[in-house]
Every structure is written in structure tokens, then in C-alpha cells.
């Protein structure tokens, strides 16, 4: 079975095949820069909202999560008891 490719697919595939050996020779830092560039480009094209600089974002932390700690200790104690019986 023969697959048919459009000229755009062939051009992209050809470009990528030529590009990959060069990418493999890049330093670690340059590969990171390339990843950053590609990710930023994709985000802009897809209109994805990323974190904005200098803006506060709330995050959950286990600090002072007493109920969560109590629940975890209860579950661990139950599992420990099951394992020993």
C-alpha cells in the first residue's frame, strides 16, 4: 500500500529530516533555547494563556494542612494493620 503525501507534507518532512542531525549536535543549552522557542511559538499559534510575569498565582501547599495529615496517618495505620494481620 502506497501512501500519498501532499507537497507541504513532503517539504516539512524533508526539512525536519535535514534539521534533526543538526539539532543533535547542539549543546544542552542550545537545545533548551530551541525548546523554549518552539514552545513559545506553539503557544502563540494556539492562543494558549500561560502564566504572566509579575502576577501572583495561588498554589496549594501542605503547610498547616492538619486534616490532610490526620487522614493520611489514619489510612497508613489501617494499611499497616491490614498488612500485619
N, C-alpha and C positions, 0 to 999 in steps of 0.2 A: 504494500500500500504506500503510495507516494503522497507526501504532504505538500500542500501548496502554500507558499508564503507570499505575502504582499511585498512590494519593493521596500516599503517602510520597515517591515519586519526584517528583511534581509540586510538592509542598511544598518539598522540598530544592532542586529546580531553580529554583523561584521565589525562594526565599531567596537562593541563590547569585547569580542574575541581578540581584537588588536589591543585593546586597553588593559585587559586583565594581566598580561605578563608585566606590563609597566607598573601597574598597581602593586603587584607582588614585590617589586624591587624597592618600593617606597619605605622610608623609615617609619618606625612606630608612630612618631609624632605627626608625620605627614599623612599616614593612614587615618589618624584621629581627625586631622583637619579635613580630609576628604569626606569622612563620615559626617562630620558636622555640616559641611557644605551640602551634601546630598540630603541629609535630614531636613535642614532648613529649607532647601528648595522644594522638597516634597510637602512640607507643612504649608508653605506659602501657596503652592498649587492647589492643595486640598482645602485651604482656608480653615486650618485647624488652629484653635486657640491654645497656645502654650502658656506657660507661666510668664507673667510680665515682670520685668525687672523693677525693683524698688517697690513691690507691692507685697503686703502681708497675706499669708495663706495659713489658715488654721490647720493644725495637724493633731491627731490623737497621740497621746503618749501614755505609757503605763504608769507614769509617776502619779502617785496618790490614787491609784485605781484599786482601792481596798476590796471592793466587791468582786472584782475580777480575780484578784489574788485568792480570796476565800473560795471562790468557785473552783479555781484551778487546784487548790490544795485538797478540796473535797473530792474532786474527780480523781486526782492522783492517789489519794488514800483508798478510794473504792477500787481502783485498778490494782493497787498493791495488795489489797485484801483478797481480790479475786485470784491473783497470781499465786498467793501463798496457800490457798485452800484447794 
